[in-house]
Amino acid sequence: MQTTLLVNDQVIPLNDFTQKYLGNVIRGIVLALGQDSQDIRIYIDDSGLRLYSEVGELPLLRDFPKIIIESTIKGMLSPLKGIFWFGRISISCKKIEGKVEMSN
């Protein structure tokens, strides 16, 4: 899983473990929404949470999924070095073909 993270338009470097951890959690979120996706993007900013897969934007029709997903993402990111304020968050996760991924 290749995962890239931008917080407040700054690239936050991620080691292999953190890339896989974030990517697999985000993939689990998308699976819980009924979408099996290999390419996921999440945006959180003042306008709220937006979640995309290769088929387009995934609708989040109720407040509870939006709140729990946003809280989960921010909670996972809070211990990372270089993050002091969550104004804008952009995460992209893509499964890399030919690599064996560990997931539980």
C-alpha positions as CSV (number, residue, x, y, z in Angstrom):
1,M,0.0,0.0,0.0
2,Q,1.5,3.3,-1.0
3,T,0.1,6.1,1.1
4,T,0.8,9.9,0.8
5,L,-0.2,12.4,3.4
6,L,-0.4,16.2,3.2
7,V,-1.4,18.3,6.2
8,N,-1.9,22.0,5.6
9,D,-0.4,21.6,2.1
10,Q,2.8,20.1,3.6
11,V,4.0,16.6,2.7
12,I,4.4,14.5,5.8
13,P,7.0,11.7,5.2
14,L,5.7,8.3,6.2
15,N,7.8,5.2,6.8
16,D,6.7,1.8,5.4
17,F,4.8,0.7,8.6
18,T,2.9,4.0,8.8
19,Q,2.0,3.9,5.1
20,K,0.6,0.4,5.4
21,Y,-1.1,1.1,8.7
22,L,-2.9,4.2,7.4
23,G,-3.6,2.6,4.0
24,N,-5.2,-0.5,5.5
25,V,-7.3,1.4,8.0
26,I,-8.6,3.7,5.2
27,R,-9.2,0.7,3.0
28,G,-11.2,-0.9,5.9
29,I,-13.3,2.3,6.1
30,V,-14.1,2.1,2.4
31,L,-14.9,-1.6,2.7
32,A,-17.3,-0.9,5.6
33,L,-19.0,1.6,3.2
34,G,-19.5,-1.3,0.7
35,Q,-16.8,-0.3,-1.8
36,D,-13.8,-2.6,-2.5
37,S,-11.2,0.0,-3.8
38,Q,-7.6,-0.1,-4.7
39,D,-7.2,3.7,-5.1
40,I,-8.7,5.9,-2.3
41,R,-8.4,9.6,-1.5
42,I,-9.7,11.4,1.6
43,Y,-9.9,15.2,2.0
44,I,-10.8,16.9,5.3
45,D,-11.0,20.7,5.4
46,D,-13.4,23.5,6.5
47,S,-16.0,22.2,4.0
48,G,-16.0,18.7,5.7
49,L,-15.0,15.2,4.8
50,R,-14.9,13.9,1.2
51,L,-14.0,10.4,0.3
52,Y,-13.2,9.2,-3.2
53,S,-12.4,5.8,-4.9
54,E,-11.7,5.0,-8.5
55,V,-15.5,5.1,-9.2
56,G,-15.9,8.6,-7.9
57,E,-17.0,10.3,-4.6
58,L,-18.5,7.9,-2.0
59,P,-21.7,9.4,-0.6
60,L,-21.7,9.8,3.2
61,L,-25.4,10.5,3.7
62,R,-25.5,10.5,7.5
63,D,-23.5,12.5,10.1
64,F,-22.3,9.5,12.1
65,P,-20.1,8.0,9.4
66,K,-18.6,11.4,8.7
67,I,-17.9,12.1,12.3
68,I,-16.4,8.7,13.1
69,I,-14.2,8.6,9.9
70,E,-12.9,12.1,10.5
71,S,-12.2,11.4,14.2
72,T,-10.4,8.1,13.3
73,I,-8.2,9.9,10.7
74,K,-7.3,12.7,13.0
75,G,-6.6,10.3,15.9
76,M,-4.3,8.2,13.7
77,L,-2.4,11.3,12.6
78,S,-2.1,13.1,15.9
79,P,1.1,11.3,17.1
80,L,3.0,11.9,13.8
81,K,5.9,14.3,13.9
82,G,5.4,17.5,12.1
83,I,1.7,17.8,12.6
84,F,0.6,20.5,15.0
85,W,-2.7,21.7,13.5
86,F,-5.3,20.0,11.3
87,G,-6.5,22.7,8.8
88,R,-6.5,20.6,5.7
89,I,-5.8,16.9,5.4
90,S,-5.3,15.0,2.1
91,I,-4.5,11.3,2.1
92,S,-4.2,9.1,-0.9
93,C,-3.8,5.3,-0.7
94,K,-3.1,3.0,-3.6
95,K,-2.4,-0.7,-3.7
96,I,0.8,-1.4,-5.6
97,E,0.4,-4.4,-7.9
98,G,2.9,-7.2,-7.4
99,K,3.6,-6.5,-3.8
100,V,2.4,-8.8,-1.0
101,E,0.5,-6.8,1.6
102,M,0.1,-7.7,5.2
103,S,-3.4,-7.1,6.6
104,N,-5.3,-8.5,9.6
